[in-house]
Amino acid sequence: MNTLKSKFYTLFLCLFLLIFLSACGKSREVREAEAAIGGIGVVSLDSEATIRNARLLYDGLSERDQAKVENYAALNEAESTFHELVLQDAASTVVTLIDGLGSSYPSNKDRIVYARKQYELLASDEQAYVSNYQALVEAEEALHAFFSEQAQLAINKIDALGTITEQSKDSLLNARYFYNGLSDESKELVTNLDKLEAAEAVYIACISEIGLNEMQAMLDSKQYDDAIAFCDRYIKDNPKITNQIELRMLASQAMLLLAQNYYQQKDYWNTRLTIDRAINDTNYRDIRSDMELLQEQLNETLIKNEPNNGKVFDSSAQGGYGQLKIESGASPLFIKVENTEDPSKCVSFYVRADSTATVNVRDGTYTVKYASGKQWYGEEHYFGSGTYYKKADDILEFSTRYTGDYVEYNVVTLTLYAVWNGNMSSSVISEDEF
């Protein structure tokens, strides 16, 4: 009986130990989690997938199995290390930017501004890893100090202007150019810009009055050409003067008086030029009636003073039996017939529009040149700025032969306007060639 009980107790104890030992063993899932954590190794920025896999395996365990993972602390440490590496990597770009700022102010302004912008884009925990942040602060302070120094130089130049007179132009320009050359940051620090602007206004008022007085003095002394030139130059040199209209009105008056003088001196070409200039002037309306009256007088005079048809101006080659007949079209002509061997020997004469003129020419060979236009202004200006010059392509020859009681000579007729099947071609030449 005792032997049976002893066997029973022995069997019960074995069964208990088997159950106990089974309960204390590790499952396959626990062993896989421990292996994944052990496989993380040295943590780097490339360890993200390995660490995440280990964390997923661990989190997938029951609480009872999680307690059996002996290297769980290594997983926590790996995660902490990886997070720190990520923060350091995010900050490293800004650290590099700050290291490259240099000290060449203000040329490094853009680099400083960019480094600050990138720093502000970091999260607060990333900013903590910017180890050289103080260098960025110091660079910003140095840059601001440079801007302040430049602003102070501008302030000093403006304060030194003193009393403004017509002689203040250089000092005003110096202050203005210096201010305009400042950066926007420095300009914001200039505290006396209003003083510079007020000084410029005083100077403009001063020179405006001076210019007006000088022009009036020129008109009073009949220096009309000088007054017109002074007005153009003064406005160009002082574009901000407030009385440009008044100056231009005086210039218009000078043009009218100048044109009247030219007309009285029978210098009709310069009369025309001065009238044209006055008409193009912005203040022509102030002298319009007087100038239009002068223009009518000029036109009537030019018509009256147009040379008679066939009038000869140079007769050094005139004479003999040879005849040159010129037929004009809608425009008048000034003809030059030059000896090919001696151009100083020529015949020059005038042919009115739609007319025919004939001159005698001595024996020899000749080139024919002619000028044409709408309005005759005299031998010096011909037909003014609208003159065009041409030269006949062919050489004309004049010769005389005596046969008994007869005389044989050339009669040449040139039609100097476009006709079908014409007898002469011509080429355009310059005024100098004419």
Residue pairs with C-beta under 8 A, 6 or more apart in sequence:
26 68
27 65
27 68
29 57
29 60
29 61
29 65
30 61
30 65
30 68
30 69
32 57
33 54
33 57
33 58
33 60
33 61
33 65
33 69
34 69
34 70
34 71
36 50
36 53
36 54
36 57
36 58
37 54
37 58
37 69
37 71
37 72
37 74
37 75
37 78
38 71
38 74
39 50
39 54
40 47
40 50
40 51
40 54
40 74
40 75
40 78
41 47
41 50
43 51
43 78
43 81
43 82
43 85
44 85
45 82
45 85
45 86
45 89
47 78
47 82
48 82
51 75
51 78
51 79
51 82
54 75
54 78
55 75
55 79
58 66
58 69
58 72
58 75
61 69
66 72
87 125
87 126
87 128
87 129
88 129
90 122
90 123
90 126
90 129
91 122
91 126
91 127
91 128
91 129
91 130
91 131
93 118
94 115
94 118
94 119
94 122
94 130
95 130
95 131
95 132
97 111
97 114
97 115
97 118
98 115
98 130
98 132
98 133
98 135
98 136
98 139
99 132
99 135
100 111
101 108
101 111
101 112
101 115
101 135
101 136
101 139
102 108
102 111
103 139
103 142
105 142
105 143
105 146
106 143
106 146
106 147
106 183
108 139
108 143
109 143
109 183
109 185
112 136
112 139
112 140
112 143
115 136
115 139
116 136
116 140
119 127
119 130
119 133
119 136
122 130
127 133
130 136
144 185
147 183
147 185
147 186
147 189
148 186
148 189
150 182
150 183
150 186
151 182
151 186
151 187
151 188
151 189
151 190
152 189
153 178
154 175
154 178
154 179
154 182
154 186
154 190
155 190
155 191
155 192
157 171
157 174
157 175
157 178
157 179
158 175
158 179
158 190
158 192
158 193
158 195
158 196
158 199
159 192
159 195
160 171
161 168
161 171
161 172
161 175
161 195
161 196
161 199
162 168
164 172
164 199
164 202
164 203
164 206
165 206
166 203
166 206
166 207
166 210
168 199
168 203
169 203
169 207
172 196
172 199
172 200
172 203
175 196
176 196
176 200
179 187
179 190
179 193
179 196
182 190
187 193
200 240
204 238
204 240
204 241
204 242
205 242
207 238
207 241
208 238
208 241
208 242
208 243
209 243
211 230
211 234
211 238
211 241
211 243
211 247
212 243
212 246
212 247
212 250
214 230
214 234
215 227
215 230
215 231
215 234
215 247
215 250
215 251
215 254
216 250
218 224
218 226
218 227
218 230
218 254
219 227
219 250
219 253
219 254
219 257
222 257
224 254
224 255
224 257
224 258
224 261
225 254
225 258
227 250
227 251
227 254
228 251
228 254
228 255
228 258
231 247
231 248
231 250
231 251
231 254
232 251
234 241
234 247
235 241
235 244
235 247
235 248
241 247
245 283
248 281
248 282
248 283
249 283
249 286
251 281
251 283
252 278
252 281
252 283
252 284
252 286
252 287
253 286
253 287
255 274
255 277
255 278
255 281
255 287
255 291
256 278
256 287
256 290
256 291
256 294
258 274
259 271
259 274
259 275
259 278
259 291
259 294
260 294
262 268
262 270
262 271
262 274
263 271
263 294
263 297
263 298
263 301
268 298
268 301
268 302
268 305
268 377
268 378
269 377
269 378
269 380
269 381
269 384
271 294
271 298
272 298
272 375
272 377
272 384
275 291
275 294
275 295
275 298
278 284
278 287
278 291
279 291
284 291
302 375
302 376
302 377
305 376
306 332
306 352
306 376
307 350
307 352
307 376
308 350
308 352
309 350
309 351
309 352
309 355
309 357
310 349
310 350
310 351
310 357
310 358
310 359
311 349
311 350
312 318
312 347
312 348
312 349
312 359
313 348
313 349
313 350
313 379
314 336
314 346
314 347
314 348
315 347
316 344
316 345
316 346
316 347
317 337
317 338
317 339
317 345
317 346
317 347
317 361
317 362
317 364
317 366
318 347
318 359
318 360
318 361
318 362
319 360
319 361
319 362
320 360
320 361
320 362
320 363
320 398
320 400
320 409
321 360
321 400
321 407
321 409
322 360
322 361
322 362
322 363
322 398
322 399
322 400
322 409
322 410
322 411
322 412
323 358
323 359
323 360
323 361
323 409
323 410
323 411
323 412
324 337
324 347
324 358
324 359
324 360
324 361
324 368
324 396
324 398
324 412
324 414
325 356
325 357
325 358
325 411
325 412
325 413
325 414
326 333
326 335
326 351
326 356
326 357
326 358
326 370
326 413
326 414
326 416
327 355
327 356
327 413
327 414
327 415
327 416
327 417
328 351
328 352
328 353
328 354
328 355
328 356
328 357
328 416
328 417
329 353
329 354
329 416
329 417
329 418
330 353
330 354
330 417
331 353
331 372
331 373
331 374
331 417
332 350
332 351
332 352
332 353
332 372
332 373
332 376
332 383
333 350
333 351
333 370
333 371
333 372
333 416
334 348
334 349
334 350
334 351
334 370
334 371
334 372
334 376
334 382
334 383
335 347
335 348
335 349
335 350
335 351
335 357
335 368
335 369
335 370
336 346
336 347
336 348
336 368
336 369
336 370
336 434
337 346
337 347
337 348
337 359
337 361
337 366
337 367
337 368
337 396
338 345
338 346
338 366
338 367
338 369
339 345
339 346
339 364
339 365
339 366
340 364
340 365
340 366
340 367
340 395
341 364
341 365
345 362
345 364
346 366
347 359
347 361
349 357
349 359
350 357
350 376
351 357
351 416
361 398
362 398
363 398
363 399
363 400
364 397
364 398
365 395
365 396
365 397
365 398
366 395
366 396
366 397
366 398
367 391
367 392
367 395
367 396
368 391
368 392
368 396
368 414
369 389
369 390
369 391
369 392
369 429
369 434
370 389
370 390
370 416
371 382
371 383
371 387
371 388
371 389
371 390
371 434
372 383
372 387
372 388
372 390
372 416
373 382
373 383
373 384
373 386
373 387
373 388
374 383
374 386
375 383
375 384
375 386
376 382
376 383
377 383
377 384
381 387
387 431
388 428
389 428
389 429
389 430
389 431
389 433
389 434
390 426
390 427
390 428
390 429
391 426
391 427
391 429
391 433
391 434
392 414
392 424
392 425
392 426
393 424
393 425
393 426
393 427
394 424
394 425
396 412
397 410
398 409
398 410
398 412
399 409
399 410
400 407
400 408
400 409
401 407
401 408
401 409
402 408
413 423
414 423
414 424
415 422
415 423
415 424
416 424
416 426
